[in-house]
């Protein structure tokens, strides 16, 4: 068959399938040319290549192309699309083209998947966060490298770096630069790994940390990083203004000169600009920079080179001047590049200085290596400037690693080379007294350095004012903190409100003027962010989840751990007090977010760690029986009540309260299950909605547990599936908790007895303990204090479950004032004392305090037969006998043929009237005993009798009704073939 015959084709029409809309399509096979061509399309091909390839893969070649030729490009695309759209209809792959973005081959724009936020279902959005065609996107150079370079190169290099070399010496200065540079370089590697592990939206390091360590840690570190950037912008502005006023003293409005005498041989005055001048000029400069930022990315890109190029030119002038210097030229103390100066300045010379940094034996500031780390480290920060603008990058996975690491290496090499040159250039006194040695040696004149200082600080301030608002807007857009909703910004728009807020903070810090106390905190915030990035990469790399596939391959968890440790060490080297303050602030934000923030599941690394830890713990538990010392109750709470509840209440409220009573100090897990009757395919979505509602209700009741909804044809089949499959290994539920069906007779619900008995039998077969709560509506909550006793009627061996439940009840506040009484049944009076002694010894060895009371069978019978209330007790027995007789008469009338073969609950039953009378009498005697001894008890626990074999379920319900008659609050307990308490330590 010719591949070109897609529709029509005369006698070949029988070879095509026809869908419901009447369109005909040819089935696709593995060797189909279209499939082979599409599989060979390279992922990075341009749209023009895609169009040419599509022309090749249209079946029929040129004939088909000529048929579909149309001047209207839209119609042409729709025609071709309709042909392709049904080729894989058998597999339901129509949406695959949309989901994987393969529609880009036809020139259509499809959005990348976005991370789910609160209120989203995690589905893929097709029009969200997609770059608009007219948006300006930045490359590696303008988007990452230049911003990082501008932020890293700052005032410290110009006015303090030569002083650092003079104080620490060449050797320790090299160590200092390498130490700080290693920290930022390792952080850059971690940043590169995380940034290349998928699509990255706005927010930079906040986005990476939040998605790796969770929203609480992400928001706390992100807000600290935002504050650090905002205050750093003020620091840069003040540095630029101060340098300008020193270079041009006549520009000062307020004339103020402070003269200080330094400790050198020739004292000279040190002039400082007026604080009012700093404030006025600082506010003006901040406003000008904000106008540039308001112009958007396009305006910033135009202005950034104007700030950077003079800085690079000034650096070139410094190095030219270094090679042109000679002894005492251009100033005294300058030796030119001299080996003697290099040897003299190799070792350190830590000493006291005054506040201006001039050596002074009577100075109050003593410098050592730790202090120099705090002084120099801000000169290597700024590596996040590129990632802060991640929403404006064309390709984050390529630009962030290359641009960030290139800027880090470039500046580190510059610092290392400068250490060697400055150390060989001048005497130590010159290095320590001339703060602007770079201006002194610059070629051709010192004014170039002042221009370089001013523009470098202004460039760094511009990058801070650009990145900080985008960071705040990204935090607000994630909708974690409602208080930040004012800073939300639509996709593709500039964060103007966040920019105004950042400018307000910056102006406020400029007005303060003296930021000596704030500056170390800014450095701490930056280090806190770096530590978060390193810890994120460490966690993701160590867990190595299937989704961890970064394109940047040069990383290892040990490098990230080393980077995080270096950040912590540097924080404490700078100032332990400021470290504590910054960590306390981040902790407060974390606490506030955890309380006020909206829950968000971003698939962070901690969730993966919890998952792997749970798997390892589950494997370590094994499938063997748990030792009684390690036994925990894992209740399977059957939420479906034997009655009706409001639609918005998926579980009886007191069931959650009772589930909490089965845990010691809240430790343990409960599984809340409910069954929807019907077909699974029809009610699957209803089950999901019900499960979400039930889970929300469990959280509202503050009960630690999980919710499960099962769709089954009926309740019995659903419960049978649940009891067999629920749980994993030794984390399977071991106790089934449900409400006693008190309403079955009142509302004549004839199907309840068979279902109730079937559930109990299923629990016996599955070796599950059973706890049935009678009087659930009267069960106390945690605030309702109970007084009296907790009475146990211990009749059969249950592995100590009833004793353990009574002890767990006493750990709750509502039952802490109650005492435990254990009632034991003795067949003969002679056995009573011996049984009492044995039970007391057993309880003593179990470390349980309880009063033991033994009741003999003879006194039991005498109580019924000779009591003054005989008629009152025998009335329920007579009524039960009459109901059973009526039930048997009805069943016998419905039997066809042999009258001895009765059918009940879908199976043949045998009625032994003598046995029925015996069971009725036994339950009546137990009920009368409970009413006699435990009428005022807070709660009564009694052993659950198993359903008799080959008897109708209706009979068993009559026995149970007699047992629970007039007892307000009763727990009917059946243990299983396993001890849950032990005598031994």
C-alpha positions, -999 to 999 in steps of 0.1 A, spaced: 0 0 0 13 34 -9 21 56 21 6 86 5 -30 71 4 -42 84 38 -78 91 27 -95 77 -2 -74 54 -24 -102 35 -41 -101 -2 -33 -76 3 -4 -103 18 18 -109 -15 36 -74 -13 51 -82 18 73 -98 21 106 -127 45 111 -132 63 144 -165 76 158 -162 110 141 -160 93 107 -123 101 101 -102 74 86 -66 68 97 -39 43 89 -25 23 119 11 32 128 36 4 128 72 2 141 88 5 107 66 34 96 87 61 80 70 88 99 79 71 132 115 66 121 118 102 111 103 116 143 126 95 165 156 109 147 148 146 154 175 160 176 161 177 207 179 210 201 168 214 165 154 248 155 118 254 144 129 257 108 145 223 109 114 209 125 93 223 96 116 208 70 115 174 87 78 176 90 76 181 53 96 149 49 75 128 72 41 138 57 31 105 40 29 109 3 58 132 -2 53 161 -25 19 150 -36 5 154 -2 23 186 3 9 201 -28 -26 190 -18 -23 208 15 -6 240 2 -25 270 16 -17 306 19 -33 306 54 -6 292 77 -31 285 104 -53 264 83 -24 245 70 -12 237 105 -47 226 116 -50 203 86 -17 186 92 -24 185 129 -57 166 124 -39 140 103 -12 134 129 -36 136 158 -52 102 152 -23 81 142 -17 68 178 -53 68 189 -51 32 199 -26 40 226 -43 72 238 -11 92 231 -29 123 218 -19 143 249 17 131 248 26 158 223 13 184 246 28 171 278 64 166 264 64 199 245 67 182 211 43 207 196 72 230 194 81 211 162 51 228 146 61 262 160 35 262 188 45 274 223 39 250 251 46 258 287 71 238 308 58 219 338 56 240 370 60 229 406 27 223 424 18 249 450 -9 249 476 -43 243 461 -29 227 429 -32 190 421 2 187 406 -10 185 371 9 201 343 -1 236 332 2 245 296 2 283 298 18 291 331 53 305 336 60 303 299 83 331 286 65 354 263 80 358 228 85 395 234 101 391 268 138 400 269 158 370 280 195 372 291 224 350 281 253 338 302 274 370 299 249 397 306 226 375 328 251 359 351 287 366 346 286 404 346 261 407 376 283 383 396 314 402 386 299 435 396 287 422 430 320 405 438 344 433 428 338 460 453 352 487 475 372 463 497 396 455 469 404 492 463 407 505 498 414 475 521 431 448 501 466 462 503 461 469 540 451 432 545 483 421 527 504 443 550 487 430 581 485 393 573 516 391 551 517 375 517 516 339 530 485 342 552 469 365 527 471 338 501 456 314 526 429 339 534 419 344 498 420 306 491 400 299 522 372 324 514 374 316 476 371 279 483 339 285 503 323 304 474 336 280 448 322 250 465 289 268 469 290 276 432 294 239 424 264 230 446 244 258 430 253 245 396 242 210 404 208 221 418 202 246 391 207 220 363 184 195 379 153 207 360 135 239 350 141 268 373 118 297 379 123 330 396 137 333 431 173 320 426 187 305 457 153 307 475 137 286 448 165 260 450 167 258 488 129 257 491 125 229 466 153 209 483 148 216 520 111 224 521 91 256 521 97 265 558 135 265 555 133 280 520 112 309 531 132 316 563 166 316 545 151 334 515 138 363 536 171 365 554 189 366 520 164 393 509 172 414 539 209 409 534 207 420 498 186 451 507 209 462 535 239 454 513 225 478 487 226 506 513 262 497 522 273 499 486 255 533 482 272 547 513 306 534 501 301 551 468 290 584 483 318 585 509 344 579 482 329 607 461 329 631 490 365 623 498 375 627 462 356 660 458 354 676 493 339 707 478 307 688 470 299 685 507 270 706 518 278 703 555 314 711 563 327 688 590 362 675 596 372 651 622 409 650 629 425 619 644 462 615 652 475 581 641 504 562 655 529 567 626 560 588 626 544 617 608 509 622 621 484 636 596 447 645 599 421 621 587 390 638 573 356 622 573 325 635 554 295 648 574 269 622 582 243 646 568 260 647 535 261 609 534 224 607 541 214 633 515 236 620 487 228 584 497 190 590 493 195 607 460 217 579 446 193 552 459 163 569 441 183 572 409 192 535 410 156 526 418 145 545 386 169 523 367 155 492 383 120 503 375 130 504 338 132 467 338 158 442 326 163 460 293 173 492 311 195 474 336 214 457 307 220 490 291 233 506 322 253 476 336 282 479 311 285 516 319 293 506 355 315 476 347 337 489 319 353 518 339 358 493 368 377 469 345 396 499 330 406 510 365 419 475 373 440 476 341 454 510 352 463 495 386 483 467 370 500 490 345 509 513 374 523 483 393 548 476 365 557 513 361 565 519 398 601 524 410 617 530 443 600 559 461 580 565 429 552 577 427 553 580 465 575 573 495 574 537 507 568 523 472 597 500 462 585 488 429 583 450 423 611 440 447 622 406 459 633 421 492 599 436 498 583 403 489 605 385 516 599 413 541 561 411 537 558 374 536 551 369 573 522 384 592 524 414 615 492 415 636 490 445 659 467 471 674 452 498 653 429 528 658 394 529 644 407 540 610 430 510 607 462 529 613 488 510 635 486 524 670 501 507 701 474 524 721 446 515 697 415 496 708 413 472 678 435 441 676 436 423 643 442 386 638 434 360 611 398 356 623 392 393 622 406 395 587 382 368 575 353 389 586 368 419 568 377 402 536 348 378 531 324 404 517 348 408 489 340 373 476 303 374 481 279 381 452 279 347 435 241 346 438 236 377 417 231 357 385 208 331 400 187 359 416 176 368 380 168 332 370 134 342 357 151 365 332 176 340 318 172 322 285 187 290 297 192 287 334 207 252 332 236 265 311 240 301 322 241 297 360 269 271 362 291 287 336 286 323 346 288 318 383 318 296 384 336 318 358 330 349 378 342 331 410 374 318 394 381 351 377 379 372 409 397 346 430 426 346 405 426 384 405 429 384 443 457 358 444 477 377 418 471 410 436 484 395 469 517 387 452 520 421 435 510 442 465 533 423 487 563 430 465 554 466 457 558 485 489 571 484 525 548 472 553 544 507 567 532 519 533 507 490 530 493 497 565 491 535 563 481 542 527 444 531 525 443 541 488 475 526 477 457 515 445 451 551 437 486 561 445 502 537 420 475 539 393 485 550 359 482 577 346 465 595 376 447 585 409 413 599 399 407 568 378 406 547 410 381 570 426 359 565 395 365 528 397 355 527 434 324 547 429 312 528 398 320 494 413 300 501 444 272 516 424 272 485 402 270 462 432 242 484 446 224 481 413 226 444 413 214 442 449 184 464 441 177 443 411 179 409 427 163 416 461 128 426 447 127 396 424 136 373 453 108 388 475 83 385 446 92 349 441 86 342 478 53 359 476 42 341 444 46 308 461 18 318 484 33 303 515 29 334 537 -3 354 532 13 385 546 35 387 515 6 387 490 11 424 484 44 416 466 29 391 441 37 398 405 22 384 373 45 364 350 65 386 327 60 417 348 84 437 369 81 435 407 74 472 412 59 469 447 87 447 459 112 472 444 95 501 463 97 481 495 134 473 489 141 509 482 123 519 514 145 495 534 176 507 516 168 544 522 161 536 559 195 520 563 211 550 544 194 574 568 209 555 598 243 562 583 264 541 607 259 505 597 288 490 616 264 468 637 244 458 607 273 449 583 283 416 600 246 405 600 245 411 562 275 388 558 258 362 581 227 362 560 248 356 529 267 328 545 234 314 557 222 313 522 254 297 510 251 271 537 215 264 526 226 258 490 253 235 501 231 215 524 205 212 497 230 197 472 244 175 500 210 161 509 199 156 473 232 140 463 233 118 493 197 105 488 202 102 451 165 100 443 155 89 408 146 126 400 181 137 409 197 139 375 216 172 372 233 181 340 263 195 359 283 164 366 312 178 385 298 176 420 298 152 450 280 152 483 313 154 502 322 187 484 288 202 494 292 190 530 327 207 531 312 239 517 285 239 543 310 233 571 332 261 557 302 285 559 296 276 595 333 280 604 335 314 587 303 325 605 318 318 639 352 332 629 337 365 620 315 368 651 299 341 672 274 367 686 262 378 652 261 342 642 237 334 670 216 365 662 213 356 625 204 319 633 179 331 659 162 354 633 161 326 608 146 303 634 119 328 643 110 331 606 109 294 603 87 291 634 64 318 620 62 301 586 54 267 602 25 283 621 11 308 598 22 295 564 2 275 540 12 239 535 31 232 503 45 199 490 74 206 467 89 172 468 118 185 489 148 164 500 135 159 535 105 140 522 128 118 503 149 113 534 119 104 554 108 79 527 142 62 526 144 62 564 110 46 565 120 19 540 152 11 559 132 9 592 106 -13 576 133 -36 563 150 -37 596 118 -46 614 115 -76 591 84 -98 589 89 -117 621 67 -112 652 75 -81 672 88 -87 707 62 -77 733 85 -50 746 84 -34 712 47 -39 705 27 -8 696 -10 -7 690 -17 1 653 -55 5 653 -74 1 621 -103 24 627 -135 14 608 -150 49 602 -182 38 586 -207 39 615 -238 17 619 -259 48 613 -258 82 596 -235 112 600 -236 147 585 -221 148 550 -192 170 561 -182 146 589 -165 116 573 -158 98 606 -175 97 640 -157 124 661 -154 101 691 -136 74 671 -107 98 666 -107 106 703 -107 69 712 -79 62 687 -58 88 705 -65 70 738 -48 39 724 -15 56 721 10 64 748 19 101 746 6 103 711 32 78 697 19 54 672 -1 53 640 -38 49 633 -53 39 600 -87 53 593 -106 33 567 -140 37 551 -157 17 524 -177 31 495 -202 7 480 -202 4 442 -180 -2 412 -144 10 415 -142 25 379 -173 45 386 -164 57 421 -126 61 419 -128 99 419 -154 99 447 -129 78 467 -101 103 462 -123 131 473 -135 112 503 -99 102 512 -89 138 511 -118 148 533 -111 121 558 -74 130 560 -83 166 566 -107 156 594 -80 135 610 -56 164 610 -84 186 625 -89 161 653 -51 161 659 -49 123 655 -17 109 640 -28 86 613 -35 81 576 -68 78 557 -77 51 533 -109 48 512 -117 14 495 -144 9 469 -160 -25 470 -193 -41 460 -204 -43 497 -190 -37 531 -181 -73 538 -160 -77 507 -144 -43 512 -134 -51 548 -121 -86 538 -98 -69 513 -87 -43 538 -79 -68 566 -58 -89 542 -38 -62 525 -36 -31 546 -1 -22 559 34 -33 551 55 -59 570 53 -53 607 35 -20 602 3 -38 594 -26 -28 617 -30 -52 646 -62 -40 662 -96 -34 645 -116 -7 662 -153 -1 654 -185 10 669 -210 -14 683 -242 -14 660 -267 -3 687 -292 8 661 -296 -24 642 -328 -35 661 -343 0 665 -341 7 627 -347 -29 617 -315 -31 597 -315 -69 590 -283 -69 570 -261 -57 600 -259 -90 619 -244 -109 590 -220 -80 582 -210 -76 619 -203 -113 624 -185 -115 591 -161 -87 602 -154 -104 635 -147 -137 618 -124 -121 593 -105 -105 621 -101 -139 638 -89 -155 606 -65 -126 599 -52 -128 635 -63 -92 643 -73 -81 677 -108 -65 680 -120 -36 701 -157 -28 698 -169 4 715 -204 5 729 -216 40 740 -194 58 716 -215 89 717 -207 93 754 -169 87 751 -151 116 768 -127 139 749 -94 151 763 -110 179 784 -137 158 801 -123 145 833 -135 110 845 -136 97 880 -143 62 893 -128 30 881 -117 12 849 -131 -23 853 -117 -53 835 -137 -85 832 -109 -108 823 -124 -141 812 -101 -155 785 -65 -153 777 -59 -124 753 -22 -119 754 -26 -91 780 -43 -67 755 -71 -58 779 -46 -50 807 -24 -29 783 -55 -9 770 -64 -1 806 -29 12 813 -30 33 780 -63 48 791 -48 59 824 -20 78 805 -47 102 791 -57 133 810 -93 124 810 -88 90 828 -57 98 849 -78 99 881 -94 65 876 -82 33 893 -81 -1 877 -101 -31 890 -96 -66 875 -125 -90 879 -117 -127 874 -142 -156 871 -135 -187 891 -155 -219 885 -153 -231 922 -151 -212 955 -120 -232 964 -102 -217 934 -109 -181 942 -81 -174 966 -55 -192 946 -66 -174 914 -65 -140 932 -30 -146 944 -18 -157 909 -33 -126 892 -19 -102 918 16 -117 913 12 -115 875 1 -78 877 30 -70 900 55 -85 876 39 -65 848 44 -33 868 6 -26 867 -13 -13 897 -48 -28 900 -72 -42 925 -81 -79 919 -116 -92 926 -125 -128 920 -161 -138 914 -171 -175 916 -196 -192 894 -218 -204 923 -222 -168 937 -230 -158 901 -258 -183 898 -271 -175 932 -272 -138 923 -295 -146 893 -317 -173 909 -323 -158 943 -318 -121 938 -346 -96 946 -342 -83 910 -348 -117 893 -378 -105 873 -359 -74 861 -330 -95 849 -350 -123 833 -372 -99 813 -345 -92 786 -338 -130 785 -374 -138 779 -376 -111 752 -345 -125 735 -359 -161 736 -391 -149 719 -373 -130 692 -351 -161 684 -382 -183 683 -399 -160 659 -368 -159 637 -366 -197 636 -403 -200 628 -398 -175 599 -368 -194 585 -386 -228 588 -415 -215 568 -392 -203 541 -374 -237 538 -385 -259 509 -383 -297 514 -365 -310 544 -373 -289 574 -341 -297 593 -319 -279 567 -322 -243 577 -305 -216 557 -293 -183 571 -268 -157 559 -265 -177 527 -252 -209 543 -268 -239 561 -270 -236 599 -277 -260 627 -297 -249 657 -290 -265 690 -317 -250 712 -300 -261 744 -268 -244 734 -287 -212 724 -303 -212 759 -269 -217 775 -253 -188 756 -282 -165 764 -280 -174 801 -242 -169 801 -244 -134 786 -272 -125 809 -252 -135 840 -222 -115 828 -243 -85 822 -259 -87 856 -225 -90 872 -213 -59 854 -243 -39 864 -238 -50 900 -201 -42 904 -195 -16 877 -225 5 874 -205 37 884 -173 27 865 -159 52 840 -154 25 814 -158 -13 814 -137 -37 794 -150 -72 788 -138 -101 767 -155 -106 733 -170 -140 728 -163 -155 694 -193 -160 671 -205 -197 674 -199 -219 644 -230 -229 623 -253 -205 641 -271 -176 624 -256 -142 629 -289 -131 643 -284 -153 673 -250 -138 680 -264 -103 679 -290 -114 705 -261 -127 727 -243 -94 723 -273 -73 730 -278 -91 763 -242 -86 772 -242 -48 767 -277 -41 780 -278 -10 802 -240 -6 803 -233 30 793 -197 28 782 -182 -6 773 -151 -19 754 -155 -54 741 -120 -67 735 -107 -98 718 -69 -104 717 -50 -125 692 -24 -152 693 4 -130 704 15 -116 738 16 -78 739 30 -76 775 60 -93 790 72 -100 826 108 -97 817 130 -66 814 
